[in-house]
Amino acid sequence: MLWLAPVLIIALLVIPVSAGLGMVLLPAFGYLPVLGGEQVSIAPWQMLFAQPGLWRSVTVSFASGLASTAMALLIVVLFLAASQGTWLDRSLRRLVSPLLAIPHAAVAFGFAFLIAPSGLMARAISPWLSGWESPPDALIVNDPWGLALTFGLVLKEAPFLLLMSLAALPQLQAEKRLRLARSLGYTPAIAWLKVVLPSLYPLIRLPVYAVIAYATSVVDMALILGPRLPPTLSVSILGWFNDPDITRRFMASAAAVLQLGVTLAALVTWWLMEQLVHRVSQRLLTNGSRQRGETALKVIGRGGLALASLSALAALVGLALFSMAGFWRFPELLPQSFTFDHWQRSAAMLAAPLRATALIALLSTGLATLLVVAALEHEQRQHLHPTRALWLLYLPLLVPQIAFLFGLVVAAEKLGVRPQLLLVVAGHLLFVLPYVYLSLAAAYRQLDPRWLTIAQSLGVSRNRAFWRVRLPLMVAPLLTAFAVGLAVSIGQYLPTQFLGAGRVSTVTTETVALASGGNRRLIGVWALVQAGLPLVGFVVALAVPRWIGVSRRTLSPPST
């Protein structure tokens, strides 16, 4: 029955996205009998193009998505080139998983508290450097150009791209390439850029495309950091879908198709930039330059990711300070007093969303882990090799959520499935599954098969060897993948809103809802809880293997 697992995974990834896109295309052209749309027409598009500020929304979404991805990729590439083997490299590698686990909304709120006119950065330089006795009159958060949104996205995208790069590097035998280049007189950073990067980028191209798709259509971070009048296209679409006038759903569907077009345009633009860089870099790769720019590369490479990581950590510190702050006037760096009153007032409100968040995360991640383990075990038993179908794992990540989730709701209604908690679990599973697979696959395939061969030579069946040998050896990678899945589920905003129809409240939906208010203390409490939940999963993933005496060293082959 293991052969069913990969079939189910492909079905779970392809069918909902295809159905969602199909059911959003129909109302985009005026056909949805439930809402009175009996004929195909272009009226929704005419109404959409008549909306004030539409093209500015499109431009901000397009530009912020491309700019944030380019900055994040540049930061990661220069860091890997400049910091290989250093203490900074080792330190930031340990930080990458916890930083990646922090939900987008928590990072966005913390970053807003950091850069706001009355935020921590302004307080740190006031009044001794800036001369400010009161907050400057400047629109920094929610700026009309989307700069705050762009830099906020970089804080989340850089750890993801770094993790994908670190996972891909062992396939390249990078150390051997670097030793050969160093023997020819190339300095470390120049050698890495010339002999490793050209082979690394094709391996991380799909993750980069997934980042572009997310950044051009993000909703939760755009609600917190993005412009307001007009907002980004994805935020406008969410507002139109939630409008009490249900006839605006036709226009919202047309806008969702437009969002898909914006994301595709961004991906095509990036592909064209790839071709341009490829042509330009040919001469740079073969010009024989061995040392020029080494110092600048080291300074920028080490400083870029360190600054991004410190900014993310400072954002968390800001959340903690605001959640416990008493009276705190500007420009004082710290509050005059600390109090737990905000936590006590929020405790009762947190209980129900916490239960829903935990239940949804555990169910979706548990199902995803079972399917992934079954699929990988089938692959190992049948001695199969990863196929080109692996790109389907990225399908839910490459298609903007806002472009197909409404259609998925319509499709569920057609099947008689009402918005409910189980539908939300199924929606989360769609996005959790790819991350669990990507987190677990490499470790699962690297487990030396001789362990199982030894077990079977002693008369143990394949199934018993799986339970008694493979699973105990895979405890650490399994728990890490499970923690990643929990983090992804906890951070989901749009699937919960659409598939739960506002009836399922999680910590993330309640936290993002606070963006429309101005109570920083309350926001600090909820955002800090949201940020802490995924970290619990990673702490457990690190502690349990040590507690039961299982170490990652057991993944090495038995001595001969």
Rosetta blueprint (number, residue, H / E / L):
1 M L
2 L L
3 W L
4 L H
5 A H
6 P H
7 V H
8 L H
9 I H
10 I H
11 A H
12 L H
13 L H
14 V H
15 I H
16 P H
17 V H
18 S H
19 A H
20 G H
21 L H
22 G H
23 M H
24 V H
25 L H
26 L H
27 P H
28 A H
29 F L
30 G L
31 Y L
32 L E
33 P H
34 V H
35 L H
36 G L
37 G E
38 E L
39 Q L
40 V L
41 S L
42 I L
43 A H
44 P H
45 W H
46 Q H
47 M H
48 L H
49 F H
50 A L
51 Q L
52 P L
53 G L
54 L H
55 W H
56 R H
57 S H
58 V H
59 T H
60 V H
61 S H
62 F H
63 A H
64 S H
65 G H
66 L H
67 A H
68 S H
69 T H
70 A H
71 M H
72 A H
73 L H
74 L H
75 I H
76 V H
77 V H
78 L H
79 F H
80 L H
81 A H
82 A H
83 S H
84 Q L
85 G L
86 T L
87 W H
88 L H
89 D H
90 R H
91 S H
92 L H
93 R H
94 R H
95 L H
96 V H
97 S H
98 P H
99 L H
100 L H
101 A H
102 I L
103 P L
104 H H
105 A H
106 A H
107 V H
108 A H
109 F H
110 G H
111 F H
112 A H
113 F H
114 L H
115 I H
116 A L
117 P L
118 S L
119 G L
120 L H
121 M H
122 A H
123 R H
124 A H
125 I L
126 S L
127 P L
128 W L
129 L L
130 S L
131 G L
132 W L
133 E L
134 S L
135 P L
136 P L
137 D L
138 A L
139 L L
140 I L
141 V L
142 N L
143 D L
144 P L
145 W L
146 G L
147 L H
148 A H
149 L H
150 T H
151 F H
152 G H
153 L H
154 V H
155 L H
156 K H
157 E H
158 A H
159 P H
160 F H
161 L H
162 L H
163 L H
164 M H
165 S H
166 L H
167 A H
168 A H
169 L H
170 P H
171 Q H
172 L H
173 Q L
174 A H
175 E H
176 K H
177 R H
178 L H
179 R H
180 L H
181 A H
182 R H
183 S H
184 L L
185 G L
186 Y L
187 T L
188 P H
189 A H
190 I H
191 A H
192 W H
193 L H
194 K H
195 V H
196 V L
197 L H
198 P H
199 S H
200 L H
201 Y H
202 P H
203 L H
204 I H
205 R H
206 L H
207 P H
208 V H
209 Y H
210 A H
211 V H
212 I H
213 A H
214 Y H
215 A H
216 T H
217 S H
218 V L
219 V L
220 D H
221 M H
222 A H
223 L H
224 I H
225 L H
226 G L
227 P L
228 R L
229 L L
230 P L
231 P L
232 T L
233 L H
234 S H
235 V H
236 S H
237 I H
238 L H
239 G H
240 W H
241 F H
242 N L
243 D L
244 P L
245 D L
246 I L
247 T L
248 R H
249 R H
250 F H
251 M H
252 A H
253 S H
254 A H
255 A H
256 A H
257 V H
258 L H
259 Q H
260 L H
261 G H
262 V H
263 T H
264 L H
265 A H
266 A H
267 L H
268 V H
269 T H
270 W H
271 W H
272 L H
273 M H
274 E H
275 Q H
276 L H
277 V H
278 H H
279 R H
280 V H
281 S H
282 Q H
283 R H
284 L H
285 L H
286 T L
287 N L
288 G L
289 S L
290 R L
291 Q L
292 R L
293 G L
294 E H
295 T H
296 A H
297 L H
298 K H
299 V H
300 I H
301 G H
302 R H
303 G H
304 G H
305 L H
306 A H
307 L H
308 A H
309 S H
310 L H
311 S H
312 A H
313 L H
314 A H
315 A H
316 L H
317 V H
318 G H
319 L H
320 A H
321 L H
322 F H
323 S H
324 M H
325 A E
326 G L
327 F L
328 W L
329 R L
330 F L
331 P L
332 E L
333 L L
334 L L
335 P L
336 Q L
337 S L
338 F E
339 T L
340 F L
341 D H
342 H H
343 W H
344 Q H
345 R H
346 S H
347 A H
348 A H
349 M H
350 L H
351 A H
352 A H
353 P H
354 L H
355 R H
356 A H
357 T H
358 A H
359 L H
360 I H
361 A H
362 L H
363 L H
364 S H
365 T H
366 G H
367 L H
368 A H
369 T H
370 L H
371 L H
372 V H
373 V H
374 A H
375 A H
376 L H
377 E H
378 H H
379 E H
380 Q H
381 R H
382 Q L
383 H L
384 L L
385 H L
386 P L
387 T L
388 R H
389 A H
390 L H
391 W H
392 L H
393 L H
394 Y H
395 L H
396 P H
397 L H
398 L H
399 V L
400 P L
401 Q H
402 I H
403 A H
404 F H
405 L H
406 F H
407 G H
408 L H
409 V H
410 V H
411 A H
412 A H
413 E H
414 K H
415 L L
416 G L
417 V L
418 R L
419 P L
420 Q L
421 L H
422 L H
423 L H
424 V H
425 V H
426 A H
427 G H
428 H H
429 L H
430 L H
431 F H
432 V H
433 L H
434 P H
435 Y H
436 V H
437 Y H
438 L H
439 S H
440 L H
441 A H
442 A H
443 A H
444 Y H
445 R H
446 Q H
447 L L
448 D L
449 P L
450 R H
451 W H
452 L H
453 T H
454 I H
455 A H
456 Q H
457 S H
458 L L
459 G L
460 V L
461 S L
462 R H
463 N H
464 R H
465 A H
466 F H
467 W H
468 R H
469 V H
470 R H
471 L H
472 P H
473 L H
474 M L
475 V H
476 A H
477 P H
478 L H
479 L H
480 T H
481 A H
482 F H
483 A H
484 V H
485 G H
486 L H
487 A H
488 V H
489 S H
490 I H
491 G L
492 Q L
493 Y L
494 L H
495 P H
496 T H
497 Q H
498 F H
499 L H
500 G H
501 A L
502 G L
503 R L
504 V L
505 S L
506 T L
507 V H
508 T H
509 T H
510 E H
511 T H
512 V H
513 A H
514 L H
515 A H
516 S H
517 G L
518 G L
519 N L
520 R H
521 R H
522 L H
523 I H
524 G H
525 V H
526 W H
527 A H
528 L H
529 V H
530 Q H
531 A H
532 G H
533 L H
534 P H
535 L H
536 V H
537 G H
538 F H
539 V H
540 V H
541 A H
542 L H
543 A H
544 V H
545 P H
546 R H
547 W H
548 I L
549 G L
550 V L
551 S L
552 R H
553 R H
554 T H
555 L H
556 S L
557 P L
558 P L
559 S L
560 T L
